Amino acid sequence: MNPTSQVRADFDRIALVSGEGWNHNDHYHPYLLKHIPHNCQTALDVGCGTGTFARLLAARSQQVVAIDLSMEMIRIARERSGDCPQIDYRVTDLMEWDIPNESFDCIASIATLHHLSLESVLPKLRDALKPGGVLMVLDLYRAETVGDVLRSLVAMPLNAAYKWAKAGRVRQSEEARQAWEAHGANDVYPPVSAVRACCDQFLPGAVVCKHLFWRYSLIWHKSLAQSD
Ligand SMILES: C[S@@+](CC[C@H](N)C(=O)[O-])C[C@H]1O[C@@H](n2cnc3c(N)ncnc32)[C@H](O)[C@@H]1O
């Protein structure tokens, strides 16, 4: 796992070279949005990047706190969110933040938790949810079965077709490619079996699904009776 200082530096660089185009995470936003609780008052986006999902949350929640390690990500997120005054963007390391228990109706995290230890982060997010709240995670996973490899083979041509249809090109800019490649050199993703084992321990009843574009989702509803 990359040290926090390296992750921060990588994403400060990536923020400056990435455009606003479609990516694999955005593809699953509608799926995640279906799980937001009705009458959501407070939502948290962990690792919000440039704020694309935080702005979608803001249309469905009275208040949104959106945190990211990277100052550059937060600067751009603020620039793009002029019409969303209900989003409170903060440059914050999740693991350094002592979140008051039962603060949020909804907690989302996209392509971020693989930078952290699931054993540390899942109980922390569980405790930060209000009873009746929902945790929704979308993240990358490491292939571990023949089915995973076959899914990846199917995803490759579809990925190119989607990029062409959504962004008008298949390749990203050379600067963006180099920044992502440097970041990815030491990135590690958990296999879904490890995610499920961690959920069994900390989030019983969580639904973990594999998706086509190298992502898994984790949806967990904290029961109304559940208190920390
Ligand atoms: C791959 S980006 C995803 C950004 C955004 N969620 C999206 O879907 O576009 C991962 C983000 O997580 C942030 N991040 C990584 N570790 C973090 C931590 N400990 N606390 C807060 N943010 C973190 C990074 O700075 C980066 O912006």
The ligand as an ORCA input file, in Angstrom:
! r2SCAN-3c Opt
* xyz 0 1
  C      -9.156      7.478     -7.639
  S      -9.557      8.960     -6.794
  C     -11.330      8.900     -6.849
  C     -11.950     10.260     -6.702
  C     -13.471     10.291     -6.788
  N     -14.076      9.523     -5.720
  C     -13.963      9.825     -8.127
  O     -14.693      8.844     -8.190
  O     -13.613     10.451     -9.142
  C      -9.228      8.558     -5.078
  C      -9.254      9.769     -4.175
  O      -9.159      9.351     -2.812
  C      -8.387     10.287     -2.106
  N      -7.888      9.657     -0.884
  C      -7.020      8.623     -0.785
  N      -6.784      8.326      0.507
  C      -7.542      9.196      1.248
  C      -7.704      9.401      2.651
  N      -7.038      8.680      3.561
  N      -8.572     10.373      3.055
  C      -9.221     11.142      2.152
  N      -9.073     10.998      0.806
  C      -8.246     10.035      0.359
  C      -7.301     10.683     -3.109
  O      -6.684     11.903     -2.793
  C      -8.086     10.731     -4.417
  O      -8.571     12.004     -4.739
*
